[in-house]
Amino acid sequence: MRDRIFSIFYREYEKRLEIDILNSEIPHHVAVIMDGNRRYAGQLGKTRSYGHVMGAEVTEKVIEWCYGIGIKQLTLYAFSTENFQRSEEEVDGLFNLINEKFLKIYSDPRTHEKEMQVRVIGDRSKLPAFLNESIEKTEKATENYRKFHLNVAIAYGGRQDIIQAVRDIAGCISNGKLSLEEVDENLISKHLYPAQGVSVPNVDLIIRTGGDERISNFLPWQANGSECAAYFCAPFWPEFRKIDLLRSIRIYQARKAERKQEQSCRALKVVNFLKIGNCGEKFEGIGQLQSVKRQGIS
């Protein structure tokens, strides 16, 4: 009975929260660090592979939630360059699981109903051939879709992303395709992952589960450059709920409102300063006129 009451309360709260956030601006691009699969499995006395499988199920739900809310870009941190330091068994298991999910996305009717474009960012040369084949197959099948964009970071590192962009630009300058004067923020952004096609845009909101409050070398250019909002929450990734996603968006909206208020206050201060300046000039002019009159009288 108690669980039933809690379930009813939870659904009502989720419904009200969703209505609330839909009345304000929805972030265009959300990036997620899906942390805590292994710790989740550990607290249940399960194998690490169990945690990854449960986390993958939540990932599917999050894609659905983001699409339903109206988010246009979702970037998921599936496998970092640091993850290669894990045991061979765990790495192979993760690649097999990721491969399975890509094949599911490829064949799932919902992918095409949503017109979801799927792309991978990262160093694909480090991935096994069978995974690259599934990635290319999925990307090819969804390349013309524009309604919703799913970016999956695999073998990804933020610094490595910037390094490959700099090398690419340096090569273009060396070949005479670019000049040094053309190098600016926009040009660097265009050379970030994926190297071919439109690069991942600036991030509006970054979410990290599992309790850690850091972004772990994830999209440093796109996140820090845009001063995005950050939401760190305690639940491990397999425990992540729609209500957590909605709360993160509410944080983004609150931060957005605060920044607008700050900008309004600054603008008001400038206007007041200019008004005071104009008044000062008028007073100064009146003082000069009075001085002239006094001189004329004398």
N, C-alpha and C positions, 0 to 999 in steps of 0.2 A: 504493500500500500504506500509506504514511504517513497519507494523508488518511482512509483507511478505518479505521485504528486510532484516529485522533483522533475520528472520528465515533462509533465504538463507545464510547470513553471519555466523550465528551460526553453521549451518551444515557444512559449509566449514572449519571453524575454528576447529570444533570437529574432522573432518576427518584428517586435517593436524596434529593436536596434537596427534591423535592416531598413525599415521604413524611415527611421531617423537619418541614417547615412545617405539614403537615396535622395533626400531633400537637399543635399549639398553636393559639392564637386567630388567626383570619383577620380582617384588617381589614374592616370593614363598607363603608367608602367610600374608594375610591382615586381620586386625581386625577392626571392626566398632562399635562405640558407636552411636547408632541411637537416637539422642537427638532432641527435639523440637516439637514433635507431639502435645502436649497440647498447647504450645504457638502459634503454627501455627493455630490451631482451634480457639484460643482466638482472634487472630487478625482478623479473618474472622467472628467473632460472632457466631461460631458454637460450638457444644458440644465437649467434650474431646474425646468421642468415634469416632467422625468424623475424628479427627486428627490421631487417631490410625489406622483407616481403610485406610486413604490416605497414611500413612506411610508404611503400610503393602504392598500396591501396589508398592511403590518405592522399597521395599525390594526385591520383585520378579524381578524387572528390574535389580537391582544391581547384583543379582546372575547371571543373563544372561550376563551382561557386564563383570563381572570378569571371567566367563568361556570363553567368546569370546576372551578376552585379553591374556589369558594363565596363570592366577593366579591358583594355585593348591589348596590352603587352604583359606577358608573364614570363619571367626568367627564373629558372630553377637551377640551384647548384647541386648537381647530381654526383659529380666526382671531381675532386680537385687534384692538382699535380702532387700535393702532399699525400694523397690517399694511396699512391703507388708504394709508399713505405709500409703499408699493411701486408699481412701474410699473403702469399700467392693464392692460397685457397680462398681467402675472403675477396681478393681482387677479382679472381676468375668468377666467383659466385655473383659479384656485383655486375660484372660485364654480361653475364648470362641473363641476369634479371633485367638489366637495362635493355638488352637486345629483345627480350620477350615483350617488354612494354612498347618498344618501337614497332614491332610487328603487329601488336594489338592496335596501336594508334593507326597504323596503315590500313588495317582491315575494318576498323570500327566505323559504322555508318555515321556516328555522331561527329567524327572528324570532318566529314564532308558536309554534313548538315550545318555545322557551325562555320564552315569555310575557314578552318583553322590552319594557318601556315606554321609548319614545324621546321625549326632550324637548330643546328648544333653549333656551339661556340667552344673553341678549345683546340688543342694540338692533336689533330686526328692521326698523325703519324705514330702516336703512342698507343692507339687503339687496335685491337685484334681485327683481322680482315672481315670476319663474319659480322662484327658490330658495325664497321664502316659500311658494309654492304646494306644492312638494314637501315642505317641512317640515310644513306644516299637514296634508297628506294622510297623512304617516307618523305624526304625533302622534295624529291622529284614529283611525287603524287600531290603535294600540297603547295607547290611553289607559286601558283597563281591565286591562292586564297589571300584575302586581305581583311576579313572581318575580325579575326582574332589571331594574335601572334604568340606562339609558344617557343621560347628559346631555352634550350637545355644545355647547361654548361658541363662538359665532360672533358677530363684531362685539362682543366682550365686553371689558370693562375693569372691574377690581375696584372702583376708586374710583367709576366711573360707576354701578356696581351699588348702592353705598351711597347715592350721591346720589339716584338715582331712588327708593330706598326711603324716604329722608328726605322727599322731595317728596310722595310718596304719603301718608305719615303726616301731614305738615303739612296736606295737603288734607283728610284725614279729620277732623283737629282743627278746621280752619276750618269744616267743614260740620256740626260738632257730633256726628260719629259716634264720635269718640274724645276723651278728656280727656288732659291732660298727665300726670296721675298714672298712666295706663295704659301710658305709653311705657317699655318696658324691653327687655332683650336679646332676650327671646323674641318680642316684637312686631316689633322690627327684623328679626329673622331671617325672620319670616313674610312680610315685604314685599320680600325680596330676590328676584332672578330665580329661577324665572319668576314674574312678577307675579301671574298667575292660577294657582291650584292650589298644591300643597305645594312649598315652596321646597327648594332643594338643602341637604341636611343638612351637619353638620360633617364635615370631612375627617379621616380617620385616618392616611392616608399620601399624600404627594405625591411624584411621581417627575418628574425632569427629565433628559432625555437631552442629548447634545451637549457636555457638559463644563462648561457654565456653572452656577454655584452661586447661583442667585437664583430667586425665584418669579414675577417679572415681572408684578406686579399681577393675579395669578390667585387668585381666591377668598380675598381677604385676611381677610374676616370669618370664614368657615368654617374656614380653615386656622389662622390665628393665634389665634383664640378658643379652639380646641380643643387647642392646643399639639401639633399633629400631627407625626408623624415625617416626615423628609425624606430622599430618596435621590437623589443626583446621580451620574450615571454618564457615562462618556466616549463610548460608542457614539452615533453619529448615529441619528436615529429609524429610518431604513430598516434599520439594523444591529441594532436592538433584538431580543433573543432571549428565549425563555421563561425561560431561566436568569437573565437580568437581572431579570425580574419576580419570580422566586422569591427571589433575593437581597434585593430590596427588601423583601419581606414578612418575610424573616428579620431584617432591620434593625429593622423595626417591632416584631416579637416580642421582640427583645433589649431594645429601648427600653422596651417595656411591662413586661418582667420587671424591669428596673432601677428603674423608677418604683415598682413594687410593693414591691421590696426597700427602697427609700428610705422609703416610707410605713410599712412594718413597723418599720424602725429608729426612725423618729420616734415611732411608737406605743409602742415598747418604752421609749424614753427618757422619755416622759410617764408611763408606768406606774411606771418606776423612780423618777422624781422624786416621784410621789405616795406611793410606798412609803417613800421617805426622809423625806418630810414627815410621814407618820403615825408613823414611828419617832421622829422628832424630838419630836413632841407627847408620845409615851409617855415619852421620856427627860425631857422638861420636867416632866411630871406626877410622875414618880418623884422628881426633884430637889425639887419643891415638898413632896412628902410627907415626904421625909427632913428637910427644913428644919423642918417642923411638929413632927416627932418630937423633933428636937434642942431646939426651943424648949420643948416639954413637959417634957423631962427636966431642962432647966436651971431 
